Amino acid sequence: MYDLAVIGGGSGGLALSKRAAAVYGKKVLLVEKDAMGGTCVNTGCIPKKMLYNLASLNTEGKCLYGDQKTEHNWKEFREKRDKYIHFLNEMYIKRNEKDEVTTAKGTAVIGKDSINVGEDIYAAKVTVLAMGSRPSTLECTGKENFMTSDDFFKFDEVPASIVIIGTGYIAIETACVLQEFGCKVTLVARRTGVLRAFDEMIQKGVQDSLMRKGIRLIEKVTVTHVEKVSEGVRITLASESGSEIISAEKVICAIGRHANTEAVMNPEIKKTQYGFIDTDDFFQTTYRNVYAIGDITMDQHMLTPVAIFCGRRLADYLYKNTVKRTLKELVQSVPTVVFSYPPAGSVGYTEEQARNIKDSVSVKEFQLFHPASLFSSQKNTYKFIVCNETSEICGIHVYGYECDEILQGYSVLVRNNITYPQMSEYFQSIGADPYDILSGVFE
């Protein structure tokens, strides 16, 4: 009998297993069917940021020297990337051994009182579901011809052209990277605009940048048919005005993700209508001693830092019981970054959300200098959403160079309910960089 069984060796599952075993001395079983590290390590954050940083050399070069083509060896890059990811996979395996976490390779089938992995049967006092999520696929004729964001990392070379279905952050990041490598990109949207979950300022800024870079956006259409042809794929789009056929070498469906809950066979573990696991404020499911964290749950951001945080805090809650606030409260106001060119970031409410929730809000929006602006028409834009009743900052949105780093500090303000007037006190210290965003805000 194990003290804890964790199903899924992704970011959340690994963080929980390590803390339970290394800090609290619990007997832990970790089940994983694929490579250790989950989506982030294998088909998400890590390979994405490596590609993004490589493509950024193109962006920076264009700012400095114009549209001179930068040559990259895609095959060599992929080999180095895969070698590094394999290193991370092995690192997690060795860390589990060091922490005396028992690992089982295979697909877990979760029943009422047992966990089956192949022919092996395990039992645990507490079970935590952390199986993550996978890309969703659009329902249409020829859907088997879609590629997903996972397939993107398997490309042998940069395609000459690609159609990306969707305009969320995964679609936008994929489009931006491929465009920087010389691929002709077309985005297809069921509604209007891009990044609809983000603040309007970011939506407009990113969309304008995409258009300037030559990325085509087709709006208010439905994909009805995908057909493989000798030169690639042919996609049929339907709209109120009729139908349109577009072609490309490849097509990626990036319309979102859904939870990996197929192995949950216990009918007493409630799922939502979208297939996510339903949990209470401390991530307990509707069945005794079974919890769920990460992408598999319904109310969390699908972000690696959130999964890691929840894994560690759940271990504290289970074995130390010193968590004073609910775990779901602790993961509010999470900073989110879209790695476009330039990047965009948000923490807290959008302006629309704030106006729907708060009685009265004010918006402080401004632009400040950034060194990269010397070589580009793009300026950094900052937007603060302030609750008039309390003067607390309830949302911050940034679009521009290095905003992914700038946002890290800003998230502290929202997380700690800092008021807008208090900001001048918090940032009286001398900055490390003369171009620090805060250096001129409160003069």
BELNORBEL-V792447 format. One line per field, one symbol per residue. phi: phi as a letter, one per 30 degrees, with the letter a starting at -180 (. if undefined). A space follows every 50 residues. Layout:
# BELNORBEL-V792447
phi->???
This chain:
# BELNORBEL-V792447
phi->.ddbccckccedddddddddddcciddccbcbccddjieedcbbeddddd ddddddddddddddbidddcdbcdddddddddddddededdddddddddi ddcbckddcccdbabcbiccbbbbdbcbdbdibbddbddadiddddcbdd dedcedadddaaccdkbdddddddddddddcjddcbccbdccibhddcde ddeddddddddddjddbcchbbdcabbdbeckbbccccbdckbbcbbadb bccbckbbddcdddcdddcdcddcjdddbddcidddcehbcbbiedcdcc ddbeedddedddddddddcbhcddcdddddcdhddbbcdcbddbbbbidd ddddddccdabcccbacbdbedddcaddcdcbbcccdddciddcabbbbl eidddededddddddchdddddedddcdddddbdceeddcdcd
